[in-house]
């Protein structure tokens, strides 16, 4: 009896191709939102048939990127939400943990209105908005944030500001490792500028130390 050929190497190769295609799409779509799937296949180093085997069309590819972004947002929040921290530090941690995610997937912003739709992007961002709303509410109870706007409304405003800043990164007008945006978020939440700068600097240093120690 002929021994079946093991399929695991094929599956590993397929997973590797899929990951490479998605990574290439994140890079290339940010530079050229109108790039064709054939051009993406060449950039990823795979044949057209391989790309279409994973993603039968542009919509399928973008939805895969959207789902990947959604999973990454949830993972970043799991690491970045610090309920035991004072609310201003918690907001800084959350902002700093989310910025790399936004930076990685900022090309979705350029495609959102035309390809994905605003509702899909809002769905991806909803966990972050809810987490920030909870931080703002807690900060108000503790007297760290003024109650100049309802927490949910301010959270939506902070989200819109972050999205706008990511779009400025797309245009090349802004370069940031996340600290300037985190300071802007704290100031918008009502923290005085000097305090906001000090909080973000301290949190950024602690986050870097945690990363160096392996989390």
C-alpha positions in Angstrom: 0.0 0.0 0.0 1.4 3.4 -1.0 2.1 5.7 2.0 0.2 9.0 1.7 2.3 12.0 1.0 2.4 14.3 4.0 0.5 17.5 3.3 1.8 19.5 6.2 4.8 21.1 4.3 2.2 22.2 1.6 0.0 23.7 4.3 3.0 25.5 5.8 4.0 26.8 2.4 0.4 28.0 1.8 0.4 29.8 5.1 3.7 31.4 4.3 2.5 32.6 0.9 -0.7 34.0 2.5 1.3 35.9 5.1 3.7 37.3 2.5 0.9 38.4 0.3 -0.8 40.3 3.1 2.4 41.9 4.3 3.1 43.0 0.7 -0.4 44.3 0.3 0.0 46.4 3.5 3.1 48.0 2.1 2.1 48.4 -1.5 -1.4 49.6 -1.0 -0.1 52.3 1.3 2.0 53.6 -1.6 -0.5 53.0 -4.4 -4.1 52.2 -3.5 -4.9 51.5 -7.1 -2.3 48.7 -7.5 -3.7 45.6 -9.3 -3.7 42.1 -7.9 -1.3 41.0 -10.7 1.1 43.7 -9.6 0.7 42.7 -6.0 1.5 39.1 -6.9 4.7 40.1 -8.6 5.7 42.3 -5.6 5.0 39.4 -3.3 7.1 37.0 -5.4 4.2 34.6 -6.1 2.4 33.7 -9.3 -1.0 35.1 -10.1 -2.7 31.8 -9.5 -1.2 31.6 -6.0 -2.6 35.0 -5.0 -6.0 34.3 -6.5 -6.0 30.9 -4.7 -5.9 32.8 -1.4 -7.8 35.9 -2.4 -10.2 35.5 -5.4 -10.6 39.3 -5.7 -9.6 42.7 -4.3 -12.6 42.7 -1.9 -11.4 39.4 -0.4 -7.9 40.7 0.0 -9.1 43.9 1.7 -11.4 42.0 4.0 -8.5 39.7 5.0 -6.5 42.8 5.8 -9.4 44.3 7.8 -9.8 41.1 9.8 -6.1 41.0 10.5 -6.3 44.6 11.6 -9.2 43.8 13.9 -7.3 41.0 15.6 -4.3 43.1 16.0 -6.3 45.9 17.6 -7.8 43.4 20.1 -4.3 42.1 20.9 -2.9 45.6 21.4 -5.7 46.5 23.7 -5.2 43.3 25.7 -1.6 44.5 26.3 -2.2 48.2 26.5 -5.3 48.6 28.7 -4.1 49.1 32.3 -7.1 49.4 34.6 -4.8 49.5 37.7 -3.0 52.6 36.4 -4.2 56.2 37.1 -6.5 57.2 34.2 -4.0 59.7 32.6 -1.3 57.0 32.5 -3.8 54.4 31.3 -4.8 56.7 28.4 -1.1 57.1 27.5 -0.5 53.4 27.6 -3.5 52.8 25.4 -2.5 55.4 22.9 1.1 54.2 22.7 0.0 50.6 22.3 -2.5 51.4 19.5 -0.3 53.7 17.5 1.9 51.0 15.9 -1.3 49.2 14.9 -2.7 52.3 13.2 0.7 52.9 11.6 0.8 49.4 10.3 -2.7 49.5 8.8 -3.0 53.2 7.9 -3.4 52.3 4.3 -6.8 51.0 5.2 -7.8 54.6 5.9 -7.0 55.5 2.3 -9.2 52.6 1.1 -12.0 52.8 3.7 -14.5 55.0 2.0 -14.1 53.5 -1.4 -13.5 49.8 -0.8 -14.3 48.8 2.8 -16.9 51.3 3.8 -17.0 53.4 6.9 -19.1 50.9 8.9 -16.4 48.2 8.5 -13.6 50.5 9.7 -15.8 51.6 12.6 -16.3 48.0 13.5 -12.5 47.5 13.6 -12.0 50.5 15.8 -15.0 49.9 18.1 -13.0 48.0 20.8 -10.5 50.8 21.0 -13.2 53.5 21.3 -14.9 51.5 24.0 -11.7 51.1 26.0 -10.8 54.8 25.8 -14.4 55.7 26.8 -14.0 53.6 29.9 -10.7 55.3 30.7 -12.2 58.7 30.3 -15.1 57.8 32.5 -12.8 56.5 35.2 -10.6 59.6 34.9 -13.5 61.9 35.4 -14.6 60.0 38.5 -11.1 60.3 39.9 -10.9 64.0 39.0 -8.1 63.6 36.5 -10.1 64.6 33.4 -12.6 67.5 33.2 -16.2 66.6 32.2 -16.3 69.1 29.3 -17.9 66.6 26.9 -19.6 63.2 27.4 -17.0 60.5 27.6 -18.3 58.6 24.6 -18.4 61.8 22.5 -14.9 62.7 23.5 -13.7 59.2 22.7 -15.1 59.5 19.3 -13.4 62.8 18.9 -10.0 61.3 20.0 -10.5 58.5 17.5 -11.2 61.0 14.7 -8.1 63.0 15.7 -5.9 59.9 15.6 -7.3 58.8 12.2 -6.6 62.3 10.9 -3.1 62.2 12.2 -2.6 58.8 10.6 -3.7 60.3 7.3 -1.1 62.9 7.7 1.5 60.1 8.1 0.1 58.8 4.8 0.8 62.1 3.1 4.3 62.4 4.7 3.4 65.5 6.7 3.9 63.8 10.1 6.4 61.4 11.5 5.9 60.1 15.0 6.7 57.1 17.1 3.4 57.6 18.9 4.6 59.9 21.7 3.5 63.1 20.1 0.1 61.7 19.4 -0.3 60.4 22.9 0.5 63.8 24.3 -2.1 65.3 22.0 -4.7 62.8 23.2 -4.0 63.6 26.8 -4.2 67.4 26.2 -7.5 66.9 24.2 -8.8 64.9 27.2 -8.1 67.9 29.4 -4.7 67.1 30.9 -2.4 70.2 31.1 0.4 70.2 28.5 3.3 69.9 31.0 1.6 67.1 32.8 0.7 65.3 29.6 4.3 65.5 28.3 5.6 64.1 31.7 3.1 61.3 31.8 3.7 60.2 28.2 7.5 60.3 28.6 7.3 58.2 31.8 4.9 55.7 30.2 6.9 55.4 27.0 10.1 54.7 29.0 8.3 52.0 31.1 6.8 50.4 28.0 10.2 50.3 26.3 11.7 48.7 29.3 8.9 46.1 29.4 9.5 45.3 25.7 13.2 45.0 26.3 12.5 42.5 29.2 10.2 40.5 26.9 6.9 42.0 28.2 
